[in-house]
Amino acid sequence: MSFEHKLTIREAYVEASSFLLQHGASEAASSAELLLQDLLGLTRSEMLLSWQEPFPQEHEARWRELLARRAAGEPVQYILGEQEFYGLPFMVTPAVLIPRPETELLVEQIVLIGKQLWPEMAVGLEGSRVKSGADRDPALDEQPAQGGATGEVLEAKHRADTEGAAAGRPLIADIGAGSGAIAVSLAVQCPQWRVMSSDISSAALTVAQANAERHGVGERVTFLEGDLLMPYIERALQLDVVVSNPPYIPEADEVGLQPEVRLHEPRSALYGGADGLDLYRRLTAQLAELERLPALVGLEVGMGQADEVAKLLSQAGEWDEIRIIPDLAGIARHVIAIRYPVR
């Protein structure tokens, strides 16, 4: 794309939208707007107020570069390096899955049900500031990112269980940290919860840790490297909540995915075996290896998978209730298993 004459900012936007549409980019108009805002350093309202001003010539080369990347199929979130989730901006790189709006509903359910299960801990942003590092469980800081149940780990585990549990603070495990969107959002929304998050990818954990620090919870979220529930099983941790958005796309569906997803997002965060359920089978089987069955398990699922995942959970333990929650499109998107405390 090149400028044959001087353009206004509005004309640059219109031409960019048409260019991206011609190259098959999804959400071409939205992509052009987001890229233009970022390039000019303007909010949407500021850009609209500047609509008729000349497009700055010093930005033309960079503008062409950004549009070429988007036209080639690169997701706009990776180009910008950011995606909003649950009202917070998260850094994203090709090492992590781009957070989706559907997963915000999972966080919403975990917060809602968690505050019902632990009402004494039901203090969010409206009633409490985010805790400082001084308020963090020291035991969680001493748990190594890898390794088995050594003496130090068992001691840390004991302190985490006794100090946190005695204070009634639930311990949350986010399985598959990715960008840290789930874990960080939960830590921000529920300052008194103890939050841990794990991933098999060290590159993803680096991004997640950066996002935790960005939002003031870097000292309150513990990140572990490992496969599914194994980091928690090895540390003999008593989890109160398990939450996960695991890879669930059936391998045969790869050919039908948008190029932005198929060619750019990490495969390990997308595909869940032949039927998309491999990770659910393994995760639900591992629940029996934990010190105790969590009081709350929340899983995001793909289209048509909710009933089977609910069945897997029902076979994994005795629950008081298993709910299937639809997303805004009416698709059964989240499966929630609950054990109510004896009061």
Backbone torsions as a table, in degrees:
resi	resn	phi	psi	omega
1	MET	NA	132.7	179.8
2	SER	-138.0	155.1	179.3
3	PHE	-93.9	119.3	178.7
4	GLU	-91.2	-16.0	177.1
5	HIS	-152.8	167.3	-179.8
6	LYS	-66.3	134.0	-177.8
7	LEU	-115.7	153.5	167.3
8	THR	-81.3	169.0	178.1
9	ILE	-61.7	-38.2	178.8
10	ARG	-64.2	-45.1	-179.6
11	GLU	-63.6	-36.5	177.1
12	ALA	-64.1	-39.3	177.8
13	TYR	-64.8	-46.1	-178.2
14	VAL	-62.9	-45.0	179.6
15	GLU	-64.8	-38.6	179.8
16	ALA	-66.4	-41.9	178.2
17	SER	-60.0	-44.4	179.3
18	SER	-65.2	-41.3	179.7
19	PHE	-60.9	-46.6	-179.2
20	LEU	-67.3	-38.7	178.4
21	LEU	-62.8	-42.4	178.8
22	GLN	-63.0	-27.8	-179.9
23	HIS	-94.3	10.0	173.7
24	GLY	78.5	15.1	178.7
25	ALA	-70.4	134.7	176.5
26	SER	-72.9	149.3	179.4
27	GLU	48.8	53.9	-174.1
28	ALA	-60.3	-46.3	-177.4
29	ALA	-64.1	-44.0	179.4
30	SER	-64.3	-40.8	178.9
31	SER	-62.0	-45.2	-179.9
32	ALA	-61.3	-41.5	-179.4
33	GLU	-65.1	-45.9	-178.8
34	LEU	-64.4	-42.3	179.2
35	LEU	-65.2	-39.1	-179.6
36	LEU	-68.2	-41.7	177.1
37	GLN	-59.5	-45.0	-178.4
38	ASP	-66.2	-42.2	-179.4
39	LEU	-61.0	-43.8	-176.1
40	LEU	-87.4	-9.9	-179.0
41	GLY	68.0	36.6	-176.4
42	LEU	-119.8	149.5	168.7
43	THR	-74.7	170.5	-179.4
44	ARG	-62.2	-43.8	-179.1
45	SER	-65.8	-38.5	178.2
46	GLU	-65.6	-38.0	179.8
47	MET	-66.9	-40.4	179.3
48	LEU	-65.1	-35.6	177.5
49	LEU	-68.6	-24.1	-179.9
50	SER	-98.5	12.9	-171.0
51	TRP	-50.1	-42.4	-173.5
52	GLN	-94.4	3.1	177.5
53	GLU	-77.6	154.2	179.8
54	PRO	-63.2	141.7	174.3
55	PHE	-68.2	128.7	-175.9
56	PRO	-63.2	122.7	-177.8
57	GLN	-61.0	-31.4	-177.7
58	GLU	-67.1	-12.7	-179.6
59	HIS	-100.4	-1.1	-172.8
60	GLU	-61.4	-45.1	-177.9
61	ALA	-63.4	-45.0	179.3
62	ARG	-65.0	-38.0	179.1
63	TRP	-62.0	-44.0	178.5
64	ARG	-64.1	-38.2	179.4
65	GLU	-64.2	-45.6	179.7
66	LEU	-61.4	-44.2	-178.8
67	LEU	-67.3	-36.4	178.1
68	ALA	-63.8	-40.8	178.2
69	ARG	-64.5	-43.1	-179.7
70	ARG	-68.9	-39.2	179.1
71	ALA	-64.3	-28.5	179.0
72	ALA	-79.1	-3.4	175.0
73	GLY	106.3	-3.9	-179.7
74	GLU	-67.0	130.8	-179.7
75	PRO	-59.6	141.0	-178.6
76	VAL	-61.1	-30.2	179.9
77	GLN	-65.2	-37.3	177.9
78	TYR	-72.3	-34.9	177.8
79	ILE	-63.8	-44.1	180.0
80	LEU	-79.9	-23.1	-177.4
81	GLY	76.0	23.0	-174.1
82	GLU	-157.9	147.4	173.5
83	GLN	-146.9	135.3	177.8
84	GLU	-79.6	140.5	176.9
85	PHE	-147.3	127.3	178.6
86	TYR	51.9	38.6	176.4
87	GLY	81.8	5.7	-178.7
88	LEU	-123.0	142.7	175.3
89	PRO	-80.7	131.7	179.2
90	PHE	-119.5	133.7	172.3
91	MET	-67.6	135.0	175.0
92	VAL	-131.5	143.1	175.7
93	THR	-132.5	170.9	176.8
94	PRO	-62.3	-5.2	176.7
95	ALA	-80.2	-12.1	-175.3
96	VAL	-131.5	152.3	173.3
97	LEU	-66.8	141.6	175.7
98	ILE	-73.6	123.5	-179.7
99	PRO	-59.6	138.5	-179.0
100	ARG	-107.1	155.0	178.2
101	PRO	-60.2	-31.9	-179.0
102	GLU	-60.0	-34.4	-177.3
103	THR	-70.9	-22.8	174.2
104	GLU	-60.3	-34.3	178.8
105	LEU	-67.4	-33.1	176.4
106	LEU	-65.6	-46.0	176.6
107	VAL	-59.1	-43.0	179.7
108	GLU	-59.3	-42.8	179.3
109	GLN	-67.1	-41.5	179.8
110	ILE	-63.6	-42.5	178.2
111	VAL	-63.5	-47.1	-177.0
112	LEU	-62.5	-51.3	-177.6
113	ILE	-70.8	-37.7	179.1
114	GLY	-60.9	-39.8	179.1
115	LYS	-70.7	-23.6	173.8
116	GLN	-76.2	-37.5	-179.9
117	LEU	-73.9	-34.6	-179.2
118	TRP	-126.5	69.2	-174.7
119	PRO	-60.8	-28.3	179.7
120	GLU	-69.1	-15.8	178.0
121	MET	-101.2	6.0	-172.7
122	ALA	-78.3	66.5	176.3
123	VAL	-124.5	116.2	-179.3
124	GLY	-110.3	-156.3	-177.8
125	LEU	-61.1	-30.1	-175.8
126	GLU	-73.3	-18.3	-175.7
127	GLY	-125.1	-1.1	-177.0
128	SER	-157.0	143.4	174.5
129	ARG	-77.9	157.5	175.0
130	VAL	-60.6	135.2	-177.1
131	LYS	-68.3	148.0	176.9
132	SER	-83.7	173.0	178.9
133	GLY	-60.7	-27.8	-179.2
134	ALA	-67.1	-20.4	-178.6
135	ASP	-92.7	-1.4	-175.1
136	ARG	-78.4	148.3	173.9
137	ASP	-61.6	114.8	179.9
138	PRO	-62.1	-26.8	-178.7
139	ALA	-62.7	-35.6	-177.5
140	LEU	-69.1	-29.5	179.4
141	ASP	-68.6	-23.1	-173.2
142	GLU	-94.2	5.4	179.8
143	GLN	-89.5	120.2	-177.2
144	PRO	-66.5	157.0	-177.7
145	ALA	-71.2	-22.4	-179.4
146	GLN	-139.9	167.5	173.7
147	GLY	110.6	171.1	-176.3
148	GLY	-93.4	-163.6	-175.0
149	ALA	-84.4	75.8	177.4
150	THR	-75.0	173.8	178.7
151	GLY	-59.8	-41.5	179.7
152	GLU	-64.0	-39.7	180.0
153	VAL	-65.3	-43.6	-179.7
154	LEU	-64.1	-37.9	177.3
155	GLU	-65.0	-43.4	177.9
156	ALA	-62.9	-40.9	178.8
157	LYS	-61.3	-44.3	-178.9
158	HIS	-61.6	-44.3	-180.0
159	ARG	-66.6	-39.7	178.9
160	ALA	-62.6	-42.5	-179.7
161	ASP	-66.3	-49.1	-173.4
162	THR	-72.4	-45.1	-177.6
163	GLU	-71.0	-48.2	-178.1
164	GLY	-70.3	-45.8	-177.6
165	ALA	-66.1	-38.2	179.9
166	ALA	-62.4	-31.6	178.5
167	ALA	-85.3	-0.8	179.5
168	GLY	74.3	21.2	-176.9
169	ARG	-92.1	114.6	-178.8
170	PRO	-66.1	147.3	178.1
171	LEU	-104.7	119.7	-175.3
172	ILE	-106.0	137.3	174.9
173	ALA	-121.8	118.0	175.9
174	ASP	-97.2	118.1	-174.8
175	ILE	-98.6	116.5	-176.3
176	GLY	92.7	69.5	-170.7
177	ALA	-58.8	-43.2	-174.9
178	GLY	57.1	-126.4	179.6
179	SER	-75.9	-7.4	-175.3
180	GLY	87.3	9.2	-173.7
181	ALA	-56.9	-46.7	-177.8
182	ILE	-68.9	-52.7	-175.8
183	ALA	-61.8	-45.3	-178.3
184	VAL	-66.3	-42.2	179.4
185	SER	-62.1	-41.6	178.7
186	LEU	-65.8	-40.6	179.6
187	ALA	-64.8	-37.9	179.0
188	VAL	-70.6	-43.7	-176.6
189	GLN	-73.0	-31.7	-174.7
190	CYS	-127.7	79.3	-171.5
191	PRO	-60.1	-23.6	-176.7
192	GLN	-91.5	-4.2	176.0
193	TRP	-78.4	147.3	171.7
194	ARG	-91.7	124.3	-172.6
195	VAL	-121.0	130.9	173.1
196	MET	-127.0	155.3	-178.7
197	SER	-149.4	141.7	-175.6
198	SER	-134.3	158.3	178.3
199	ASP	-158.8	153.8	176.0
200	ILE	-82.0	-11.8	-176.6
201	SER	-102.0	117.9	176.9
202	SER	-66.7	-32.0	178.4
203	ALA	-65.3	-40.1	177.5
204	ALA	-65.3	-40.7	-179.4
205	LEU	-63.7	-33.3	176.5
206	THR	-62.8	-42.8	177.9
207	VAL	-66.0	-44.4	-179.1
208	ALA	-61.2	-42.9	179.3
209	GLN	-63.2	-40.2	178.3
210	ALA	-62.6	-39.6	179.0
211	ASN	-69.3	-36.3	176.5
212	ALA	-62.2	-43.2	179.1
213	GLU	-67.2	-37.7	-180.0
214	ARG	-59.4	-34.5	-175.5
215	HIS	-104.5	19.7	170.8
216	GLY	77.3	14.8	-179.6
217	VAL	-121.6	19.0	-178.6
218	GLY	-61.1	-27.5	178.5
219	GLU	-91.4	-0.3	-176.4
220	ARG	-115.3	-10.1	177.8
221	VAL	-113.7	125.1	178.4
222	THR	-97.8	126.2	-180.0
223	PHE	-106.1	134.7	-178.5
224	LEU	-126.7	142.8	175.7
225	GLU	-97.3	126.9	-179.5
226	GLY	167.4	174.1	-173.2
227	ASP	-95.1	118.6	176.2
228	LEU	49.5	-123.7	-176.0
229	LEU	-87.2	-1.3	-174.1
230	MET	-59.1	-40.3	178.4
231	PRO	-58.9	-30.1	-179.2
232	TYR	-84.4	-35.8	176.2
233	ILE	-64.9	-44.1	-179.9
234	GLU	-62.4	-31.0	-179.6
235	ARG	-93.9	3.1	178.9
236	ALA	51.0	42.4	-178.7
237	LEU	-82.7	142.0	176.7
238	GLN	-93.8	98.1	-176.4
239	LEU	-84.1	139.2	174.9
240	ASP	-96.7	-32.1	-178.3
241	VAL	-136.3	134.7	170.4
242	VAL	-120.5	126.1	179.6
243	VAL	-132.3	140.2	-177.2
244	SER	-159.3	144.4	168.2
245	ASN	-120.1	78.8	-173.7
246	PRO	-77.6	166.7	174.3
247	PRO	-60.5	128.7	-176.1
248	TYR	-136.6	8.4	-179.3
249	ILE	-80.8	126.1	175.2
250	PRO	-62.4	140.5	-175.3
251	GLU	-58.1	-33.4	-178.8
252	ALA	-68.3	-17.2	-178.9
253	ASP	-84.9	-3.1	-176.0
254	GLU	-57.7	-42.4	-174.9
255	VAL	-62.6	-26.7	-177.2
256	GLY	-91.3	-1.3	-179.1
257	LEU	-74.5	154.4	174.3
258	GLN	-61.6	144.0	179.1
259	PRO	-55.7	-33.7	179.1
260	GLU	-57.4	-36.8	-180.0
261	VAL	-84.0	-52.2	-172.2
262	ARG	-62.9	-37.3	-173.3
263	LEU	-98.4	-11.7	-171.1
264	HIS	-125.3	-32.5	-178.3
265	GLU	-83.6	151.5	-174.0
266	PRO	-63.2	128.1	-178.3
267	ARG	-58.5	-37.5	-176.8
268	SER	-64.8	-17.7	179.4
269	ALA	-99.6	1.1	-175.0
270	LEU	-110.0	-49.4	-164.9
271	TYR	-101.4	135.8	-176.9
272	GLY	-118.3	36.9	178.2
273	GLY	89.5	-169.8	-173.8
274	ALA	-58.2	-43.4	-179.3
275	ASP	-109.3	4.8	178.9
276	GLY	83.2	0.8	-172.0
277	LEU	-107.3	4.7	-175.7
278	ASP	-55.8	-45.5	-176.9
279	LEU	-68.5	-33.1	177.8
280	TYR	-67.5	-40.9	178.7
281	ARG	-61.4	-45.0	-178.4
282	ARG	-69.3	-42.4	-177.6
283	LEU	-65.5	-46.1	-179.4
284	THR	-66.4	-33.6	176.5
285	ALA	-66.0	-35.6	-179.1
286	GLN	-72.6	-18.1	178.1
287	LEU	-56.0	-34.7	-179.2
288	ALA	-68.9	-18.1	-178.9
289	GLU	-89.6	-7.7	176.5
290	LEU	-71.8	162.8	178.8
291	GLU	-59.3	-34.3	176.7
292	ARG	-155.9	159.9	177.7
293	LEU	-71.9	130.2	178.8
294	PRO	-61.4	157.3	176.8
295	ALA	-78.3	-21.7	-175.6
296	LEU	-146.5	126.9	174.5
297	VAL	-127.4	126.7	178.9
298	GLY	-126.6	123.7	-177.0
299	LEU	-126.8	133.9	170.6
300	GLU	-85.0	143.6	-176.8
301	VAL	-134.8	164.1	177.0
302	GLY	-86.5	173.5	-178.3
303	MET	-60.1	129.3	177.1
304	GLY	81.5	5.9	-175.9
305	GLN	-103.9	-10.8	-170.2
306	ALA	-60.0	-46.1	-176.6
307	ASP	-63.4	-41.2	-179.1
308	GLU	-68.5	-39.5	178.1
309	VAL	-67.4	-38.3	175.8
310	ALA	-61.2	-38.6	177.8
311	LYS	-65.0	-42.7	178.2
312	LEU	-60.8	-41.4	178.4
313	LEU	-66.5	-40.4	-179.5
314	SER	-63.8	-31.0	178.0
315	GLN	-78.9	-17.7	-175.1
316	ALA	-86.0	-16.0	-178.2
317	GLY	-179.5	175.9	179.9
318	GLU	-95.7	115.9	-177.6
319	TRP	-114.8	151.2	173.9
320	ASP	-79.2	-27.4	-177.1
321	GLU	-159.5	140.8	170.7
322	ILE	-124.9	119.2	-177.9
323	ARG	-108.2	147.1	171.3
324	ILE	-115.0	120.6	-173.4
325	ILE	-108.3	125.3	177.3
326	PRO	-80.4	156.0	172.9
327	ASP	-87.2	-173.5	-175.5
328	LEU	-67.7	-16.9	176.8
329	ALA	-91.3	1.3	179.9
330	GLY	85.7	5.9	179.4
331	ILE	-84.3	132.0	176.9
332	ALA	-62.3	108.4	-166.7
333	ARG	-116.4	-25.3	-177.1
334	HIS	-134.4	139.8	176.8
335	VAL	-115.9	124.4	-174.7
336	ILE	-121.5	122.8	175.8
337	ALA	-109.4	135.2	-172.3
338	ILE	-133.0	136.2	167.9
339	ARG	-117.8	118.4	-178.3
340	TYR	-82.7	140.0	-179.0
341	PRO	-70.5	152.3	174.1
342	VAL	-86.0	115.0	-176.4
343	ARG	-90.1	NA	NA
